[in-house]
Amino acid sequence: MNKNEEILSRFSKESGYKVPEGYFEDFAKKMAASLPEREIKTEKATKWLRIRPYVYMAAMFAGVWCMMYLFNDMKGRTGSEYGYNEQLAEAMEDNQVARDVVDMSNIDDYDILQQMYEDNVDPSVFGDSSIN
Amino acid sequence: MLNKEKEEELVKRLQNPKECRQAFTEIISLYSEPLYWQIRKMVVSHDDANDLLQNTFLKAWSNIEYFRGEAKLSTWLYKIAINETISFLNKERQRQNESIDDDAFLVASLESDEWFDGDELQLELQRAIASLPEKQRLIFNMKYFDDMKYEDMSEILGTSVGALKASYHHAVKKIETFFKRN
């Protein structure tokens, strides 16, 4: 036992405080009686609450459908840019434009004929001596 | 202190709106005495301790939906009681222009208090305890009078076990110095 404990050992563990007779029993009774009422929160089952899950589900399906629609639409538009372009088709009807395009790129007659044979196009239908 | 099974059962009933009130009434019966003594040793006066104990249970009752059983029920109640006590002491010190490091004014009239029947030595010990800073006083009371485990004290006060041990050691040394001087 050290010095500090020696000093404290002179005292009992009783603090010397006391309470009125039957205080704790009375306190518990009075306290329980004075507790305010608590509101029990219950949600009233309204029409909206009943149909709410179905509305959420319908909205989810509509969202998925919209996403798929937009995705397909974008895919179609991307294909059409290269598949058919009115301005390009009109310009390519002029043989001079086609020749200028060929001249500007490093494509010679042999490359063009080879591509036409690969695409099963008969070069004679064009009736242009320069590429026959 | 309750055993684990009883505490779990009480917490379950607290969360059931139909059984909540009855469960809380049981809690009042179980914890009013230990909480009262904890408060009383800090504020000294029986009437003040009685008011603070009522406030503690009212606060616990109005916040019962926030208690989900993550902490022990006793820890939660002790925390509320200690917060109430500290707020009360701060107001009292402000009212009487006293410093936080010396609550001697609390025991000034202890001799004539009808709810104190301690002998001269017990009165001297209360004076020595009142001379401690607030937190040390709280720790000393929990350890010396209630023999509370440091782990439980750590949960209630939010202080590490090491710091609590050091604080208790300092409190005991100060009490020894107090008795040497007097």
Interface residues (C-beta under 8 A of the other chain):
Chain A: K3 N4 E5 I7 L8 R10 F11 S12 K13 E14 S15 G16 Y17 K18 V19 P20 F24 F27 A28 M31 A32 S34 L35 P36 R38 I40
Chain B: P17 C20 R21 F24 T25 I28 S29 S32 E33 Y36 W37 R40 K41 V44 H46 N50 L53 Q54 F57 L58 W61 S62 I64 W115 F116 D117 G118 D119 L121 Q122 L123 L125 Q126 Y144 F145 D147 V172 K173 I175 E176 F179
